[in-house]
């Protein structure tokens, strides 16, 4: 909602309510909070998307919305509530570490859905967002939860936690302000364009015709980009559509667009959501198949549950696409919210990340996806180009600033060295695990009682 300041305090009432309660009460409270939070984040657009994309009835769409919101979001807040009473002291330090590990599970379990991580709330607080260069979003999640976890403590624990939180926030802010100055908002206007994007025609009666016409009047550039599913069918089955794409490539030069395709070489036909790169002669030169498929909409997360007649198969290669010497890291649709693929491209030396997306059924989710995608630019210090099938073209610079423009001019590179996050990845998760291990070991070595209701029951037993 753009209220990034509230994120630093929002978990405090829940953590305070969890303190001292038995595990069943903690689980119930955190489950309710998790479901409300997750539905509040995605329910407004996920329900109509289920009705439209899956042709589900009202009850089925509502059930699917609740199930998806719980499975990929709410359950993890419930998990935090469950373990909260068992965390070692200082709990204001252990709680953010546990939350970072739970978010890593969210990114991976059942295909993963890192949608609305706690650190994502700072997408528009750019000085703090620069921390992603070092730690990814995990470091921000840790930092954002720290003050709330400290407020939930009492006595000297609260004082110490708030003091450490203030120092950590100040250090992150100073670092972010320093790094923001290293990246200009836009290259010089006289820098030659490297690509032009034509967006927003996926809902037209003749999308390919509209993209062809719009491309004819767009600014010339070595590469032209159309969004995900710009070609609404299978080019192999539609010679006229294939001719239109080839004609556009011959007129413009290199052309990158999103389209579905299939492979019938195996025992059964496999379907892919792909990015197709055509050269200036209209020939297909490279193909990228989407690797991270959307649960329920492109694949079923459960083998026994069939949600699609033709589920997509995941791609297996993450090699960059190359057009006129420009190295491109393609990210199809919500792949832009996963950090691993962008990191892999950055390690391979891509010049730009390109997010081909449709946005057809996302509604308000499109702005959320953009917010989360901004961190890929910061983590890798690469430009991220967002080509939307139903919205405008957006360019995200290496500092995470969003620009509305159709042509990208790269200018001179600021630095060729990989960022700490690109080089080392999710070190924040390993540090969080190590921190929890040390705190648990210290508690065991000191013979400290467990916190919360369990500690009270142990004390009562000794008194008896």
N, C-alpha and C positions, 0 to 999 in steps of 0.2 A: 504493500500500500504506500510505499515511499516514506514510512515513518521509521527510519533507521534508528533514530535516537531511542525509541521505545524498546528496541531489541535488547539493549543493555540491561533492562530491568524487568522485562516481561516474564522471564522464568521465575522470578523471585517469589511471587505468591504461591506458586505450585511447590517449589522446593521448601518453603516455610511450612506449608500444609503437610508435606510428606514427613517432616522431621518428627521423630518419636513415635510414629504409628507402626503397628505390625504390618507384615509384608502384604497381607490380603488387602488391607485398607490402602496401602501405598499403591498397589497394583490397580485397584478400582479407581482411585483418584486420577492416576496418571493415564489410565486407559480412557477415561472420559475426556480428560484434557487433550490427549493425543487425537482422539476421533474428532473432537470439535475443531482443533487446530488444522488437521489435515483436510477435513471437509470444507472448512472456511477458506483454505488456500486454493483448493482445486475444484470444489463441488460446483461452483457457478458455471464453469465451462466444461467440466468433465461429463456432467449429466447430459447436456444437449449434444455433446460430441458422441456419446454412446447411442443416443437416439438417432443421430444422423448417420454416423459412420458405420455402426453395426446394425442399423435398422432394428433396434431393440424397442420393445414396448415400454410404457412408463414404469412398471414394476421391475422389469428386468434391468432397465437402465439405472434405476435407483439402487437396486441390489448390487449391480456391477460397480457403480460409483462408490458406494460405501465399502465394498470389498477391496477395491483398488486403493482407496484412501487409507484404509486400515492396514492392508498388507504392506504397502510401500511407504507408509509414513507414520500413522498413529501407533502402530505396534512398537516402534522404537522409542517413542516417548514413554509408552507403558513399560518398556524394558528399563529405562532410566529410573522410573519410579520403583520398580521391583528391586533394583540393586542399590538404590540410594541409601537405605538404612544399613547396608552392610559395608559401605565404603569406609576406608580408613581415614583417620585424621592426619592433616587438616582436610576436612571434607570440601572446603572451598577450593582446594587444589585438585582433589581426587575427582570431583564431579565433572569439571570440564574435560579431564582426561578420559573418563568413562564415556562421555558424550561423543568425543572424537572417534572412539572405537565403534560406537553404535552407528555413527554416520558412515564409517567405512563399511560396515555390514550393509547398510542401505544401498551403498553404491554397487554391491556385488550379489546379494542374495536374490534368487529368482531372476537373474539378468540385470538387476540393479535399477534404481530410480533415484538418483541424487537430486530430487526436485525440492527446492526450498530448504536447503541446508541452512543452519543457523548463521554461518558466515556470509551466506548470500544476501542477508539483510543489508549489508554494507556496500552493495553494488554501486550506490550513488554517493557514498561517503568516500570519495576517491583517496584521500590521504591514508585512511585505514585499509582500503582495498589493495593498496600497493604491497601489503604484507604477503599477498598471494605469490609474488615473485620468489619468496623464500620458502614458504610453507604450504602453498596451495590454499584452498578454502579452509582446510582443517585448522590451520593456525588461527584464522579469523574466528572460526566457531569456538575454539578454546578461549580466545580473548574476549569474545562477546559474552560468553557464559560466566566468565570469572567474576565480574561485579555482582551479578545476581546470586551466584553461589556464596559470595562473601556476605551479602546482605541477609541471607537465610541463616547465617550463624549467629551466635550470641557471644557477648563478652569480648575477651581478647582475640578470639578467633575472627570475629567480624572486623575488629580494628586492623589486625594484621592483613586479612584478606583484602580489605578496601585499600590499604596502603600499597600493597603489591599491585592491585588492579590499577590504581592511579598511575603508578610508575610504569607499568606495562603499556597503558594507553598512551601516556606521554611519549614513550620511546617509539611506539608504532606510528604516532602522528608525526613526529619529527622525521622519522625515516621516510614516511610517505610523502611529506612535503618536499623533501630533498629529491626523491626519485621522480616526482611529478615534473620538476624543472628540467629533467634530462630528456623529456620527450615533447617535441613541439606538437601543437594541436593539429596542424595541417601542413603538409609540405608546400613549398613555394608553388604559386600558381603557374609558373612557367616550366615546372617539371613535367616531362612527357608522361602521358597517361599509360598505365600498364594494363588496365582492364576497364570495361564498361559493363554495367549491369542493367538489364531490362527486367523490371519486376511488375507484379500486380495484375496479370491478365489471365490467371488460371480459371476464373469463373466466367470468362467470356464464352459466347456461343461457339466461337472458333478460336481456341487459345493459340494454336500454332500460327494462324493467320495474323492474330493481333501481335504476337511476339515478332513475327517477321516484319510487319509494318512499323512497329515501334523501333526495331533495330535499324531499319533503313534511315531513320532520322536521328539516331543516337550519335553521340560523339565518337568518332573513330578511335579505335584502340586495338592493340595486337590481339586481345582476347575479349570476347563477348560472353556474358554469363546469363543464362535463363534459370529460373528457380526449379525446385523439386516438382516433379510431375508436370512440367511445362508441356510435355507431350503426353496427352491424357491416356493413350492406349499403348499398345506394343508396336514399336516401329517395324518389327519383323513381320507383323500381320497387316500393316497398313502402308502400302507402297507410296500412296500420295503424301502421307505424313513424313515418310522417310525422305521423299524428294524435297519437301518443304524445308526440312532441317538441312539437307545437303545444300540447297540453294542459299539458305541463310549463311552457312559457313563459307561458301564460295564468295558471297558478297561482302562479308565482314572480316573474314580471316578465321582464326581459331574460335571455336564455339564450344562452350561447356553448358550442358543442360541436364536436368533431372528427368528420368523416365523409368518406367518399369520395363523389365526384360525377363526372358526365361531362357533356360538351358535344358535342352532335351537330349543331351548326349548320354545321360545315364539311364538307369532302369526306369526312372520316373522323372517327369518334368519338374524342374525347380525354378521358383520365381524369385526375383531380386528387385529391390528398390535401389536404383543405380544412378550414378553420375556418368554421363557419356561425353567424351572429349573428341571433337571432330577437328580435322585440320583444314587449312584454307582450300583444299581440293574437295572438301565434302566427305572425306573418308574417316571412318571411325578409327581413332588411333589408340585410345586407352579407355578402360572402363574401371570404375570403382563401384563395388557393391556394398551397400550399407551393412555395417557390422553390428551396430546396436539397434535392435528392433524394438518397437514400442509394444509393451505387454498388452494383450487383448486385441489391439488394433492391427498389428502386423504379425503377431505370433501369440500363441497361448502359453502362459507361463507354467501351466500344468499339463502334462501329457494326456490326461484323461478328459480334459476340457477343450472342446473344439469351439473356437469363437469365430473362425474364418473358414470360408470354403477353400480359398487359395492362400494359405499362410506363406509369408516370405521366408526364404532361407537366409541366414546371415552370411555376409562376405567373410573372406579369410585373409585378405591382403590389405596392408596399409601403406603401400608404396605411393609416393607423391605422383601427381599428374604433372606433366611438363608440356608447356605451350610456349613456343618462341623463347625458350630459355628461362621462362618464368616457372618456378617450382611451386605447385599448388597443393595444399593440404585440404582435401574435400571432407566436409562434415555434413551428412545428410540429416536434416530435421533435428531431432533432439540429441543426436550425437554430440552437438555442441555443448551439452551440459555435462558430458563426461570428460574428465581431464586427461585420461591416459592416451587417447588417440591424438589429441593436439600435442601432447608431450612427445609422442613418437615422431610426429611430423617435424617438430622443432629440432629433435636430435638428428633428423635426416637433412636439416638445412633448408626447409621450405621458406619461400619468400612471403607467402600470405596464406592465411586460413580462409576457406570459402565455405560458408554455411548455406547450403541449398535447402530451403524449407517451403512448405506449402501454406501453413497457418490456416488452412481451410476450416478445420473444426476446433481450433484452439480458442477463439474468442479472446477473453482476457488472458488466457494462458500464453498468448503470443508475446505479450509484454513481459511476462514472467520468464519465459524462455530467453528473451533478449537479455534480461537482467542477469541471469545465471551465466549466459554465454560470454558476457563481458570479461569474466575472470580468465577465459582462455587467452584473451589478448594480453592481459597483465602477466599471467603465468609464463607465457612464452615470449613476451615482448614482440609480438607479431601483429600486423593489422588483421582484423577479422572482418570479412565482407559478408553481409547478410542479405541474400537474395530471396525475397518473399513472393509467393505466388498470389497473395491477396493483399499485401501491404506494400509500403515503400521500401526502397533500398536503403540500408543503413550500414555505415562504416564505423567500426570500433577501432580506435587507434591503440598503440601499444601501452598507453596509460589507462585504458578503459573508458575514455571519453567517446560519446556516441555522436556521429555526424550524419546528417541526412544529405546524401549526395549519390549520384549514379556513376561517377567516374573516380577511380583511385589513381593517385599519383604517389608513388612510393618515396621519391627523393633519395637522398643519401642515407644509408643505414646508420643508426645511432651506435649500435654495438653488435659485433658478430659473435660475442661470447655467449654461450648458453646460460640461462639463469640458474640459480641454485635449485629451484624446483624442477626445471627441465633435466638438470644433471642428476639429481638424487631422488626425485619423486616424493612419495608419501613418508618422508622422514618424521613428520609430525605425529603420525600414527604410531610409529615405532617408539618415539620419545614418550608418547602418552602411555603406551603399554609398559615401558621401562619405569616411568614415574609411578604408575599404579603398583608395579612389582616391588619397588623400593618401599613405598608406603605400607604395603601389606607386610613386607618382611620386617619393617621396623616395628609395626604393631605386634607381630608375633614374637619378635625378639624381646620387646619390652613387656610382653604379657599384658598388653592393654586390653580392656574389655571391648567388645563390639559396641557400636553406637546404637542409639535409638532405643526401641522397645526391648530389643534383645539384651542390651546393656542393663536396662532397668530390671529385667527378669533375673539376670545373673546376680545383680546386686542384692535383690530380694532374697535369692536362694542363699547367699552367703550370710545375710542377716539372720535368716532362720537357723 
